[in-house]
Amino acid sequence: MFEKLTVLYKKYAEVINYLFFGVLATALNIVLYAVFQFLFGYEAANSWGNVLNNIICILFAYWTNRTWVFTSKTHGRDALNEFAKFVSCRLFTLVVDTAIMFVGGNLIGPALIPEQWLGLWGLAVKVGANVVVVILNYVFSKLIVFKAKK
């Protein structure tokens, strides 16, 4: 049984590692959202708090993706180029995340959801936004940032 699991892991290591660290980054993103909402309020968590939250998560994700998912060995200028590509792609998905949070959290939520449920609504929108962002981030990381050298 252990041997079969080892073979499966080796075959799908990149995807498994991406999902594992993606879950950690998503959990960090959601926890930071909840903390910002608790400390600064609903609207702050959906605006500037969301941006700060994403910056922290981008740095965490770069470190984990570079180290354990795609095992990048770049150094010097190549590593800076890799980091710039990573940040550029993540800034794009930050815009996607922010748009989802703004529309779902700030426009639709207050218009349709009773005030006492807005916090839970915002958390649900955040989880949905994370699903979209995780998929986009994997595609960008695989095809643009950490693509294998030919």
URDAUR-V677949 format. One record per pair of residues at least 24 apart in sequence whose C-alpha atoms are under 10 Angstrom apart, sorted by the first residue. I is the first residue (numbers start at 1). J is the second residue. If there is no record, write none. Layout:
i=(I & I)
j=(J & J)
//
This chain:
i=(13 & 13 & 13 & 14 & 14 & 14 & 14 & 14 & 14 & 15 & 15 & 15 & 16 & 17 & 17 & 17 & 17 & 17 & 18 & 18 & 18 & 18 & 18 & 18 & 18 & 18 & 19 & 19 & 19 & 20 & 21 & 21 & 21 & 21 & 21 & 21 & 22 & 22 & 22 & 22 & 22 & 22 & 22 & 22 & 22 & 22 & 23 & 23 & 24 & 24 & 24 & 24 & 25 & 25 & 25 & 25 & 25 & 25 & 25 & 25 & 25 & 25 & 26 & 26 & 26 & 26 & 26 & 26 & 26 & 26 & 27 & 27 & 27 & 28 & 28 & 28 & 28 & 28 & 29 & 29 & 29 & 29 & 29 & 29 & 29 & 29 & 29 & 30 & 30 & 30 & 30 & 30 & 31 & 32 & 32 & 33 & 33 & 33 & 34 & 34 & 34 & 34 & 34 & 37 & 37 & 37 & 38 & 41 & 42 & 42 & 42 & 42 & 42 & 43 & 43 & 43 & 43 & 45 & 45 & 45 & 46 & 46 & 46 & 46 & 46 & 46 & 46 & 46 & 46 & 46 & 46 & 46 & 46 & 47 & 47 & 47 & 47 & 47 & 47 & 48 & 50 & 50 & 50 & 50 & 50 & 50 & 51 & 51 & 51 & 51 & 51 & 53 & 54 & 54 & 54 & 54 & 54 & 54 & 54 & 55 & 55 & 55 & 55 & 57 & 58 & 58 & 58 & 58 & 58 & 58 & 59 & 59 & 59 & 59 & 61 & 61 & 61 & 62 & 62 & 62 & 62 & 65 & 65 & 65 & 66 & 66 & 66 & 69 & 69 & 70 & 70 & 70 & 70 & 70 & 70 & 71 & 72 & 72 & 72 & 72 & 73 & 74 & 81 & 82 & 82 & 82 & 82 & 82 & 83 & 83 & 84 & 85 & 85 & 85 & 85 & 85 & 86 & 86 & 86 & 86 & 86 & 86 & 87 & 88 & 88 & 89 & 89 & 89 & 89 & 89 & 89 & 89 & 90 & 90 & 90 & 90 & 90 & 92 & 92 & 92 & 93 & 93 & 93 & 93 & 93 & 93 & 93 & 93 & 93 & 94 & 94 & 95 & 96 & 96 & 96 & 96 & 96 & 97 & 97 & 97 & 97 & 97 & 97 & 97 & 97 & 98 & 98 & 99 & 100 & 100 & 100 & 100 & 100 & 100 & 101 & 101 & 101 & 101 & 101 & 104 & 104)
j=(68 & 69 & 70 & 65 & 68 & 69 & 70 & 71 & 142 & 69 & 70 & 138 & 69 & 64 & 65 & 68 & 69 & 70 & 61 & 64 & 65 & 68 & 69 & 70 & 134 & 138 & 69 & 134 & 138 & 69 & 60 & 61 & 64 & 65 & 68 & 69 & 61 & 64 & 65 & 69 & 130 & 131 & 134 & 135 & 137 & 138 & 130 & 134 & 57 & 60 & 61 & 64 & 54 & 56 & 57 & 58 & 59 & 60 & 61 & 64 & 130 & 134 & 57 & 61 & 126 & 127 & 130 & 131 & 133 & 134 & 57 & 127 & 130 & 53 & 54 & 56 & 57 & 60 & 53 & 54 & 55 & 56 & 57 & 58 & 126 & 127 & 130 & 123 & 124 & 126 & 127 & 130 & 123 & 56 & 57 & 122 & 123 & 126 & 119 & 120 & 122 & 123 & 126 & 119 & 122 & 123 & 119 & 119 & 105 & 106 & 118 & 119 & 122 & 102 & 105 & 106 & 122 & 101 & 105 & 122 & 97 & 98 & 99 & 100 & 101 & 102 & 103 & 104 & 105 & 106 & 122 & 123 & 126 & 98 & 99 & 101 & 102 & 105 & 106 & 98 & 94 & 97 & 98 & 101 & 102 & 126 & 91 & 94 & 95 & 97 & 98 & 94 & 90 & 91 & 93 & 94 & 95 & 97 & 98 & 87 & 90 & 91 & 94 & 90 & 86 & 87 & 89 & 90 & 91 & 94 & 83 & 86 & 87 & 90 & 86 & 90 & 137 & 86 & 87 & 90 & 141 & 138 & 141 & 146 & 141 & 145 & 146 & 141 & 146 & 141 & 142 & 145 & 146 & 147 & 148 & 146 & 145 & 146 & 147 & 148 & 146 & 146 & 145 & 141 & 144 & 145 & 146 & 147 & 145 & 146 & 145 & 140 & 141 & 144 & 145 & 146 & 137 & 140 & 141 & 144 & 145 & 146 & 145 & 140 & 145 & 136 & 137 & 139 & 140 & 141 & 144 & 145 & 133 & 136 & 137 & 140 & 141 & 133 & 136 & 137 & 129 & 130 & 132 & 133 & 134 & 135 & 136 & 137 & 140 & 129 & 133 & 133 & 129 & 130 & 132 & 133 & 136 & 125 & 126 & 128 & 129 & 130 & 131 & 132 & 133 & 126 & 129 & 129 & 125 & 126 & 128 & 129 & 130 & 132 & 125 & 126 & 127 & 128 & 129 & 128 & 129)
//
